Amino acid sequence: MKKFIFLTTIFFTFMTQVSFSQNLISVQNGSSSSFYTTLDLAISNALDGDTINLPGGSFSFTNTIAKRLHFIGVGINPDSTSATVKTIFSSVYSIFSFENGAEFGSLTGIYFTSSLTFNQVNNYIIDRCLFPALTLSVECTNITVKNCVVGNINGSNSQNNMFISTFIYGQVSNFGINNNFKNNFFSYYIPSFYIPGALFNITGSFISNNIFKQSYNEGWNNNIAKNNINVPNGLFGNGASNFGENNYQVTDIKPLFLNYSGGGYSFTENYHLQNPTQYTGTDATQVGLYGGAFPWKEGSIPFNPHFQTVQIAPTTDSTGNLNVNIKVAAQDR
């Protein structure tokens, strides 16, 4: 056992040194790994089902993703990635495009500078990422977005998608039946009742345990809304086609939080509720980001081992050894 640990430590230290010094991207296929210097090369050489592990830094690519790949970065929060810096995806185009063939893939711990577009993709997970906008084609189903920060979302009347414990600072529009919006914080605000609000043109979906900065306005049809802040109770909306139950009304949501200035997302603010037991959801946990089955994780740290500190000497010592000091914390989720 000691020998195994010793050899593993040497290998881990060596590979970490190489990865940090050269910013290499690891493509893992089963128990074997390959390393690439650019994201385009990593994607081109990856096989269906491979995992692409990315260090901190900025990476650009021109590929359209049309195979089942799992992308794992080091995180999006600058405070939690001080040892590595964030993993940033930048595109030569204005969008990152995921096409038919990418189903059952995932994105974790990545900061996107451009919008994401999914076309004819089913069963995809986006977790602990930040991106300015998301567009789904009408054929997309079972797209799950959780613990993310996102702006505008256009569902193109797609069905059976989930948005969970996500900070949404833009407008969400055009979703068909059986979509689920749960434990999100909708900070989108337009100072007029007659202009579509945070959720617009939503039909036959489930809206529960969310916090809305702006109270309900038009654009809902045949939805069920329970235990939300700033959504009506009883029958409401277009032809009284929506049903609300156990919803809360709050004039100013800023005092609900430990630290919220009233704008969009900020890494320095604290979205914990002042009184978590005062506003409970359908599952008896608190409404908002920190309730439900997938509560917001502090620091938005991905599920892979987290590098807390990395110190690599600039040169070797007199005997040729390189001093490497790394502190890594395992993650339980």
N, C-alpha and C positions, 0 to 999 in steps of 0.2 A: 504493500500500500504506500509506504513512504517513497519507494522508487517511482511509483506511478505519479504521485503528487509532484515529486521533484522534476520528472520529465515533463509533466504537463505545465508546470510553472515556467520551465525554461522555454518551452514552445510558445506558451502564452505571452511571455515577456518579449520573446524575439518577434513574434508576429505583431504584437502591439507596437513594438518599436518601429517595425517596417511600415505598418499601416499609418502611424502618426507622422512618421518622417516623410513618407511619400504620398500620403493621402490616398492610399489604395482602396479600391472597392472590392469587396469579397462577394463572390457568387458561390453559394453553397448548394451542392447537389448531393443529398444524402450525407454521407460522412466525408465527402471530398469537397475541397474548396479551390477555386481559381481566383486570381487577383488581376484587376484591370486598372488602368490609369484614367479612363474616362467612363462616364455613365453610358454613353452610346455603345462603347465596346462591351461593357458588362451586359447591357440589354440584348445586344445582337448575339452574344455567345451563350446567353442563358437558355436553358431548356425549360419546357413547360413544367411548372411546379417548383422551380428553383427559388431560393431566397437570396435577395440581394441586400447585403449589409453595408451600410454607408457610414463613414466616419463624419465628424463635423467638417463643415466647409461648404462651399458653393459649387454646385454641379449643374451643368447645362446638358440638354440632350435634344435631338431633333427627331427621334423615333416616335412613331405611334405605337402604343402598347397594345398588342393583339395576341398575347399569350399569358397564361396563368403564372404570374410572378408575385412574390411577396417582397415588398420594399420596406426595410426597417432602418430608420435614421436614429440619431442620438437624442432628438427632441427639438422642441420649438421655443422653449422658455429660456431667455438669455441667462436668467439667474441659476437655472439648473443645468446649463451646458457651459459653465464658465471654464471647465477643464478641457472641453473639446470644441467649443463654439457650436452653434446650431447646424443642423443639416438643412441646407437650402437648395431647392430645385428652381432653377431659372430656365426659361425657354426662349429660343430664338423667335418663337411665334408668341401670340398672345394667349394661347391655351395649351394645356396638356391634354392630349386626346387618348382615350381608352376605347378600344373597339371590340367588336365581336371576337371572342377567343380569349379575352382577359378575365372571363368569369371565374369565380372562386379564388381570385387574387386578393391582395390587401395592400394598404398603405399605412405605415405607422411611424409617428415621430418625425414628420417632415414639414418644413416651412416652404410653402409654394408661393412664388412671386406672381404667378399667372393663374388663370381660372382652370378648373377641371371640367372636362366634357366626357360623358359616357354615352356611347352609341351602341345600342343592342347588347348591353352587358348585363348579366344577371349574377346575383350572389357575390357581391363584392363588399369588403369592409374597409372603411376609412376611419382610423382611430388615432386620436391625439395629434392631429395635423392642423395646420393653419393654411387657409386658401381664400382668395378674395371672392370667388364665385364658383358655383357648381351648376352644370346643366345636364339633365338626364333626357335621353330620347324616350319617346312614348313606350318603346319596347322594354325598357329597363325595369326589372323587378328585383326585390330583395337586396337593394342597396342599403347598407347600414352605415350611418354616420354617427359616431359617438365620441364624446370628450374632445370635440374639435372647436375651432374658431373659424367662422365662415361668414361671408357677406351674402350677396343675393343668391337665391336658389330657384331655378326654373325646372319644374318637374315634367313639363310637356305632356301633362295628363297621364303620367306613368302611375303604376299601381304597386301596392304591397312593398313599400319602402319604409325605413325606420330612421328617425332622427332622435337621438337619445343623449341627454346630458351635454348638450352642445350650446355654445354661445353664438347666437345668430344676430349679427348686427345689420344685416340687409333684409330685403323683402323676400318672403317665400311665396311662390305663386305656381298655379297651374298643376295641381295634383289631383289624380283621379281617386278611385275608391280604395279603401283598405290600407291607406298609409297611416303610420303611427308617429305622432309627435309627442314625446314624453320627456319631462324633466329638463326642458330647454329654457334658456333665458333669451327672449326676443327683445332686443334693445332698440329695434327700429322704431322711429317716431316721426310722424308727419303732423304738424299742428293744425289738422283739419279733419273733421268727422267724415267729410265727403271724398277724401282721397284714400285709396286703398291702403290698408295698414300692413302689419307684419305678416299676416297670413291672408292671401288673396286668391280667389278662385280655387278654393279647396272643396272637394266633394267627397262625401261618404267616407270620411276618415275619422280617426280617433285622436283626440287632443286632450291630454291629461297631464296634470302636475307641472305645468309650465308657468313661467312668470312673464307677463307681457308689460312692457313699459307703457304702451298705449292701450287703452281699453278697446274692446271689440269694435270694429266697423265692418261695413258690408263686404261681401265676396265669399261667404260660406254657404254651402248647400248640403243638407242632409248629414251633418257631422254630429258626433257625440263629444261633448266637452265636459270634463269632470275635474274638479279640484285644481283649477287654474286660478291664478291671480289676474284680475281684470278681464274676465269673460262673464257674460250674463248667465243667469239661471233660468230654468224653464224653457219654453219655446221661444226662439228668437231668430232674427235674420230674414232672409228672402222668403216670404210666404210662411214665416215661422216654421221653417223646415229643419232647424237645428235644435238640439236639446242640450241644455246645460244643467249640471247638478253639482252641488257642494263647491261652487266657485266663490272666490273672494273678490271684493272690490276695494281697491286702494287708490287714493288720490295721487299720492307721491310715493314711488317705490324706493327712492334713494334711502330713506331711513330704515328700510327692511334689511339692508346689508351692513356688514361691518365697515366696508369702505367702498363706496361707489359714487362717482362724481356725476353720473347721469348720462354719460356718452357711450361710445362704443367700447370694445374690449381694451383693457390695459393690463399688462403683466404686473403692474405694481398695485393694483386694487385687490380687494378681498371680497369675493362674492358669497361668502358664508352668510347665512341669515343671522340677524341679531338674536332672534328667538326661534329656533328650528321647530319647536313643538307648537307654535302658534298657527302655522300654516302647513297642514299635513296633506299628503297625497292619497291616492286610492289604495296604496299599499302600506299606509300608516307611517311611511318615512316622510321627510320634509319635501316640500315642493322645490323646484329649481335644480340647479346643477349638482348639488350634493346629496340628492335623494335617489331613490330607485335602485335598480339592480346593478347599474353601472355608474356609481357616483364619480364626479370629477376627481381626478387624481392630482394631488398637489405637485406643482412643477411640470405637469404634463409629461412626466417621465415615461418612456416606453417600457414594455415588459421585459426587455433584455437587460443584462447586467449594466448598471449605470456607473460610468467613470466619474468619480467625485473629484479626484486630483490626479494629475499626470505631470510628473517631473522627469525629464530626460536630459542628462548631462550633454552639453554641446560637443564634448570630446571624450575619448577614452582615457583611462588612467595610465600609469606607467607600465602596467602589466597587460594592457590591451583590453581591459574590461570597461564596459559602458554602464554607468550608474543609472538605473531606471527605478523610479519610485512611483507606484501606481496604487491608488485606493479605489476599489470597486465594490459597489453595493448590489446585492441580489435584489430582485423585485418580486413581490408576491402576486402581482397582477399587472 
